[in-house]
């Protein structure tokens, strides 16, 4: 199990926090795997700083692309099913 610290913009962070968004799509550059924890830190692009809000989510399932996805930067992507954990360290 790994813990991945990631920036998460408010329009994606808030639905995860509220339990509405249960997936995360990321460049597959970190070796995401089932059982890993994503430490999501809310990042404000307008302020160019963290808001202070944080969440921990567990990766339940990972789907990987085997090539580029049209319109997205990067080579490969991971789409992860996630579940919120109760506390942030």
C-alpha positions in Angstrom: 0.0 0.0 0.0 1.2 3.5 -0.9 0.0 6.9 0.1 -0.2 9.4 -2.8 -0.4 13.1 -2.0 -2.3 14.8 -4.8 -3.6 18.3 -5.6 -7.3 18.3 -6.2 -9.2 21.3 -7.6 -12.3 22.4 -5.7 -14.8 21.4 -8.4 -13.5 17.8 -8.0 -12.7 17.9 -4.3 -16.1 19.1 -3.1 -18.2 16.3 -4.7 -15.8 13.7 -3.3 -16.1 15.3 0.1 -19.9 15.2 -0.2 -19.9 11.6 -1.3 -21.2 12.3 -4.8 -18.0 11.6 -6.8 -16.6 8.1 -6.2 -14.0 8.0 -8.9 -10.7 9.7 -9.7 -9.0 10.0 -13.1 -5.2 10.6 -13.1 -2.2 10.2 -15.3 -1.0 6.7 -14.6 2.5 7.9 -13.6 2.5 6.8 -9.9 1.7 3.1 -10.1 -1.7 3.5 -8.4 -3.0 0.1 -7.1 -5.9 -1.3 -5.2 -5.5 -0.6 -1.5 -3.5 2.6 -2.0 -4.6 5.7 -0.3 -5.0 9.1 -2.1 -4.3 12.0 0.2 -6.3 14.7 -1.7 -5.4 18.3 -0.8 -7.8 20.9 -2.2 -5.9 23.3 -4.4 -7.2 26.7 -5.5 -5.9 27.6 -9.0 -7.0 31.2 -8.6 -5.1 31.6 -5.3 -2.3 29.3 -6.4 -2.3 27.7 -3.0 -3.9 25.0 -0.9 -7.2 25.8 0.8 -6.5 23.7 3.8 -9.2 21.1 3.1 -7.9 17.5 2.9 -9.4 14.1 2.3 -8.1 10.5 2.4 -9.7 8.0 0.0 -8.9 4.4 -0.6 -8.5 3.0 -4.1 -11.0 0.1 -4.5 -10.5 -0.6 -8.3 -8.2 0.6 -11.0 -8.8 0.6 -14.8 -5.9 1.6 -16.9 -5.8 2.9 -20.5 -3.3 1.1 -22.7 -2.6 4.3 -24.7 -3.5 8.0 -24.9 -7.0 9.2 -24.5 -8.1 11.8 -27.0 -8.0 15.4 -25.6 -6.0 14.5 -22.5 -2.3 15.2 -21.8 0.0 12.3 -21.0 0.3 8.8 -22.3 -1.8 6.6 -20.0 -4.5 7.1 -17.5 -5.8 5.3 -14.4 -9.5 5.6 -13.6 -10.0 4.6 -9.9 -13.0 3.7 -7.9 -12.6 5.4 -4.5 -14.1 5.4 -1.0 -13.7 8.1 1.5 -11.8 7.2 4.7 -12.9 8.8 8.0 -9.8 10.7 9.1 -6.9 12.8 7.8 -3.6 12.4 9.7 
